[in-house]
Amino acid sequence: MKEHRGRLTRDGIRIYEPTDFAGMHAAGAVAARILDDIAEHVFPGQSTGEIDRIITGMVEAAGAKSATIGYKGYEHASCISVNHVVCHGIPGDKRLGEGDILNIDVTVIVDGWFGDTSRMYVAGKLPRKAERLIQVTHDALFKGIEMVKPGNTFGDIGHAIQTYVEAHRMSVVRDFCGHGLGQVFHAPPNVLHYGRPGTGAVLEEGMFFTIEPMVNLGRPETKTLADDWTAVTRDKSLSAQFEHSVGVTANGVEIFTLSPGGKFHPTYA
């Protein structure tokens, strides 16, 4: 479905109507519930392909449509990025080992609205250094979300994330960013996870976008493998990512992809 609601800012960012928040909440809730329900299927010996097969069934059972199947030739309902894979990991025969960490990213379409979210999981016992990376990445996302309100800028979001991550001697990936969404998968703006305060477009009520910082234990540089999808850390260091879809309200922010079961963090149990 082509995007048609609301108006565009001079930066090309669409401003949605208050009534459009309900559609985003509905789509976000489906995506979040799928990520809740997949948690029990993540364990040592499980294949990423089987996890994706289960997710595909969950999308269909919810009466939704996968936004990624068929997107630029992609064939799966999820991206599953293990250990040093930064993003866009392709599900397949790889079996999870004890202590592997993984990001699962799902985007669904519900009544024309896109719900996009990702979170971290662990197969078995969470190693200490991975636990610290996951916690910093999780908290950095919410540092960014705290900056979402009318009058602030996208640079304020990026700066909050970058300064928090670098204070913990980790690095923010710069090769990938968040994005606008709504009735399309990707739209302006590019939501950078680094930046200077007061720079970039000014946030306005009715903007919908993702914030999805990728954080590396080592250096920030990445490379894309020969499959043209899988992005990995150049130094083979561990990487983590969390993603929420959000909307700017009159006085703050609404998160569309909150976990209905409180399982957004892998140590919820």
Beta strands, then each sheet from edge to edge (+ up, - down):
strand 1: 7-8
strand 2: 14-15
strand 3: 65-66
strand 4: 79-82
strand 5: 85-87
strand 6: 101-110
strand 7: 113-122
strand 8: 171-172
strand 9: 178-180
strand 10: 187-191
strand 11: 208-211
strand 12: 214-216
strand 13: 222-224
strand 14: 231-233
strand 15: 239-241
strand 16: 244-248
strand 17: 253-255
sheet 1: 1+ 2-
sheet 2: 3+ 6- 4+
sheet 3: 3+ 6- 7+
sheet 4: 5+ 14- 13+
sheet 5: 8+ 12- 15+
sheet 6: 9+ 10-
sheet 7: 11+ 16- 17+
end
